[in-house]
Every structure is written in C-alpha cells, then in structure tokens.
C-alpha cells in the first residue's frame, strides 16, 4: 500500500463523525463559555447551532469546521 493511501486512511479515521456527539450538541449544549469545541459533530448541524445561539440572544456567532468537529464562537 502506498504512503498516500495509508495517510488518507488515518485521516479518515480521525475525522469520524459520531451520531451521539451530534445529538448531544443539539440537545444538551451548554452556552456558558466560548470558544466551544464540539468533537465528532457533523458539519451540517452548524446552521442549527447558529439558530439556537441567535434565539438565546448571542451575537457575533460563527461556527468553524475543524478536522475533528466544530468550533463555536459567540458573544453575549
């Protein structure tokens, strides 16, 4: 197996998305301090997280996709 394929396999395992982590981010997210790191959360959840932050009165919200999940930034 070539070096490139082996490295891609390792990267794919590191980026594995977890359904439980995604559901926990949606249902039980704590809004006390930022940046909030959400490992294993699927990137398609980012708009829902933004919606919930805006509804709770946060401003300057953004969600960035990292190699292992999401990073959430917001101000009160």
BATOR-543633 format. One line per field, with one value per atom (N, C-alpha, C): residue number from 1; residue in three letters; x, y, z. Coordinates in Angstrom, 3 decimals, decimal comma. Atoms other than C-alpha are relative to their C-alpha. Last residue first. Layout:
n	[NUM_...] .
res	[ALA_...] .
x	[X_...] .
y	[Y_...] .
z	[Z_...] .
! end
This chain:
n	[76_76_76_75_75_75_74_74_74_73_73_73_72_72_72_71_71_71_70_70_70_69_69_69_68_68_68_67_67_67_66_66_66_65_65_65_64_64_64_63_63_63_62_62_62_61_61_61_60_60_60_59_59_59_58_58_58_57_57_57_56_56_56_55_55_55_54_54_54_53_53_53_52_52_52_51_51_51_50_50_50_49_49_49_48_48_48_47_47_47_46_46_46_45_45_45_44_44_44_43_43_43_42_42_42_41_41_41_40_40_40_39_39_39_38_38_38_37_37_37_36_36_36_35_35_35_34_34_34_33_33_33_32_32_32_31_31_31_30_30_30_29_29_29_28_28_28_27_27_27_26_26_26_25_25_25_24_24_24_23_23_23_22_22_22_21_21_21_20_20_20_19_19_19_18_18_18_17_17_17_16_16_16_15_15_15_14_14_14_13_13_13_12_12_12_11_11_11_10_10_10_9_9_9_8_8_8_7_7_7_6_6_6_5_5_5_4_4_4_3_3_3_2_2_2_1_1_1] .
res	[UNK_UNK_UNK_UNK_UNK_UNK_UNK_UNK_UNK_UNK_UNK_UNK_UNK_UNK_UNK_UNK_UNK_UNK_UNK_UNK_UNK_UNK_UNK_UNK_UNK_UNK_UNK_UNK_UNK_UNK_UNK_UNK_UNK_UNK_UNK_UNK_UNK_UNK_UNK_UNK_UNK_UNK_UNK_UNK_UNK_UNK_UNK_UNK_UNK_UNK_UNK_UNK_UNK_UNK_UNK_UNK_UNK_UNK_UNK_UNK_UNK_UNK_UNK_UNK_UNK_UNK_UNK_UNK_UNK_UNK_UNK_UNK_UNK_UNK_UNK_UNK_UNK_UNK_UNK_UNK_UNK_UNK_UNK_UNK_UNK_UNK_UNK_UNK_UNK_UNK_UNK_UNK_UNK_UNK_UNK_UNK_UNK_UNK_UNK_UNK_UNK_UNK_UNK_UNK_UNK_UNK_UNK_UNK_UNK_UNK_UNK_UNK_UNK_UNK_UNK_UNK_UNK_UNK_UNK_UNK_UNK_UNK_UNK_UNK_UNK_UNK_UNK_UNK_UNK_UNK_UNK_UNK_UNK_UNK_UNK_UNK_UNK_UNK_UNK_UNK_UNK_UNK_UNK_UNK_UNK_UNK_UNK_UNK_UNK_UNK_UNK_UNK_UNK_UNK_UNK_UNK_UNK_UNK_UNK_UNK_UNK_UNK_UNK_UNK_UNK_UNK_UNK_UNK_UNK_UNK_UNK_UNK_UNK_UNK_UNK_UNK_UNK_UNK_UNK_UNK_UNK_UNK_UNK_UNK_UNK_UNK_UNK_UNK_UNK_UNK_UNK_UNK_UNK_UNK_UNK_UNK_UNK_UNK_UNK_UNK_UNK_UNK_UNK_UNK_UNK_UNK_UNK_UNK_UNK_UNK_UNK_UNK_UNK_UNK_UNK_UNK_UNK_UNK_UNK_UNK_UNK_UNK_UNK_UNK_UNK_UNK_UNK_UNK] .
x	[1,266_-23,271_-0,220_-0,101_-20,557_-1,386_1,135_-20,254_0,298_-0,367_-17,697_-1,253_1,058_-18,357_0,509_-0,407_-15,670_-0,980_0,371_-16,926_0,576_1,365_-15,616_-0,287_0,635_-12,289_-1,431_-0,259_-10,550_-0,745_-1,400_-12,154_0,165_-0,214_-15,390_1,498_-1,049_-15,968_0,144_-0,364_-19,173_1,011_-0,539_-19,829_0,386_-0,098_-21,839_0,655_-1,321_-21,227_0,284_-0,313_-24,335_1,411_-1,412_-25,930_0,177_-0,501_-29,501_1,481_-0,345_-30,781_0,684_1,243_-32,559_0,258_0,691_-29,303_-1,282_-0,750_-27,445_-0,704_0,234_-30,166_0,753_1,381_-30,110_-0,271_0,080_-26,301_-1,404_-0,678_-26,394_-0,057_0,900_-28,966_0,605_1,093_-26,843_-0,986_-0,429_-23,772_-1,139_0,689_-25,507_0,307_1,343_-24,477_-0,825_0,047_-20,838_-1,394_0,117_-21,330_-0,131_1,313_-20,138_0,004_0,830_-17,182_-1,364_-0,650_-15,525_-0,999_0,918_-17,582_0,622_-0,516_-15,233_-0,929_0,525_-16,899_0,451_0,453_-14,960_-0,392_-0,409_-16,695_1,482_-1,284_-18,175_0,380_-0,609_-21,612_1,314_-0,329_-23,825_0,708_-0,158_-24,026_0,491_-1,147_-25,277_-0,019_-0,496_-27,634_1,169_0,937_-29,918_0,546_1,294_-28,084_-0,873_-0,227_-24,510_-1,317_-0,314_-25,567_0,226_1,240_-27,225_0,240_0,848_-24,050_-1,295_-0,561_-21,835_-0,843_0,268_-24,109_0,541_1,404_-24,044_-0,341_0,702_-20,227_-1,434_1,062_-18,279_-0,828_1,237_-15,008_-1,027_1,129_-12,401_-1,354_-0,054_-9,526_-1,201_0,351_-10,457_-0,028_1,424_-10,470_-0,455_0,741_-7,057_-1,496_-0,156_-5,562_-0,777_0,773_-6,972_0,068_1,412_-5,644_-0,884_0,223_-2,139_-1,469_-0,060_-2,177_-0,288_1,243_-3,321_-0,046_1,133_-0,537_-1,313_-0,014_2,188_-1,206_-0,837_1,364_-0,149_0,850_0,000_0,894] .
y	[-0,361_37,993_1,474_-1,039_36,938_0,256_-0,908_33,760_1,004_-1,283_31,263_0,858_-1,010_27,571_1,226_-0,972_25,086_1,157_-1,401_22,034_0,820_-0,365_18,503_1,459_1,018_16,676_0,333_1,361_18,458_-1,056_0,386_21,775_-1,438_1,440_23,244_-0,261_0,407_26,761_-1,513_1,391_28,038_-0,372_0,711_31,742_-1,409_1,462_33,982_-0,521_0,298_37,736_-1,503_-0,704_37,956_-0,384_-0,161_35,782_0,755_-1,347_36,339_0,206_-0,225_32,809_1,339_-0,011_32,675_0,263_-1,263_33,665_0,112_-1,085_30,794_1,340_0,047_28,308_1,105_-0,383_29,358_0,038_-1,458_29,166_0,504_-0,575_25,634_1,517_0,173_24,654_0,580_-0,979_26,154_-0,121_-1,380_24,191_1,020_-0,462_20,781_1,475_-0,433_20,010_0,510_-1,401_19,967_0,497_-0,123_16,664_1,470_-0,508_16,702_0,252_1,049_14,459_0,439_1,031_16,989_-1,038_1,131_20,001_-1,082_1,014_22,746_-1,209_1,299_25,802_-1,016_0,889_29,011_-1,360_0,213_30,196_0,274_-0,601_29,910_-0,409_-0,819_29,322_0,658_-1,284_28,116_0,928_-1,022_24,437_1,286_-0,890_22,162_1,069_-0,367_19,407_0,958_0,073_18,700_0,587_-0,612_19,716_0,095_-1,409_19,080_0,709_-0,691_15,833_1,487_-0,155_14,697_0,727_-0,948_15,348_0,246_-1,327_13,641_1,065_-0,369_10,590_1,386_-0,370_10,474_0,425_0,809_10,486_0,501_-0,750_11,735_-0,932_0,745_10,039_0,812_-0,881_12,648_-0,680_-1,119_10,761_0,924_0,515_7,567_1,128_0,302_9,446_-0,548_-1,252_10,948_-0,247_-0,517_7,507_1,297_0,859_6,088_0,510_-0,340_9,076_-0,849_-1,260_8,501_0,430_0,298_4,858_1,262_0,696_5,847_-0,298_-0,921_8,404_-0,635_-0,878_6,028_0,935_-1,193_3,417_0,875_-1,174_0,000_1,236] .
z	[-0,640_24,613_-0,174_-1,025_22,206_0,568_-0,150_20,127_1,111_-0,588_18,759_0,105_-0,048_18,054_0,724_-1,018_16,966_-0,085_0,151_15,100_1,145_-0,370_14,558_-0,271_-0,833_14,196_0,394_0,445_11,337_0,787_-0,188_12,148_-0,470_0,105_10,824_0,156_0,933_12,060_0,035_-0,222_13,626_-1,063_1,159_13,944_0,428_-0,037_16,197_-1,271_0,552_16,531_0,032_1,243_18,696_-0,438_0,300_21,357_-1,308_-0,188_22,500_-0,243_-1,406_23,087_0,244_-0,776_19,726_1,477_0,284_17,991_0,818_-0,629_19,668_-0,192_-1,448_18,748_0,729_-0,264_15,086_1,504_0,172_14,938_0,330_-1,165_16,369_-0,071_-1,141_13,763_1,275_0,061_10,977_1,166_-0,257_12,202_-0,128_-1,198_12,307_0,283_0,377_8,721_1,182_0,432_9,864_-0,401_1,454_11,770_-0,402_0,407_15,383_-1,502_0,562_16,279_-0,487_0,820_18,560_-0,486_0,095_19,697_-0,889_0,919_20,892_0,064_-0,373_22,435_-1,047_1,068_22,105_0,546_1,384_24,249_-0,121_0,374_27,723_-1,418_-1,039_29,250_-0,407_0,618_26,418_0,984_-1,028_27,336_-0,649_0,119_24,551_1,100_-1,314_25,646_-0,014_-1,126_22,724_1,304_0,274_19,561_1,245_0,324_20,672_-0,248_-1,253_22,364_-0,239_-0,765_19,143_1,318_0,713_17,142_0,766_-0,234_19,720_-0,678_-1,392_19,673_0,318_-0,112_15,874_1,417_-0,974_15,812_0,143_-0,634_12,852_0,864_-0,120_12,012_0,788_0,273_11,190_0,171_-0,940_12,827_-0,165_-1,318_10,970_1,027_-0,001_7,665_1,344_-0,082_8,409_0,042_-1,360_9,139_0,173_-0,883_5,904_1,440_0,156_3,956_0,899_-0,700_5,375_-0,097_-1,432_4,272_0,823_-0,366_0,802_1,494_0,093_0,456_0,410_-1,165_1,713_0,005_0,097_-0,875_1,243_0,000_0,000_0,000] .
! end
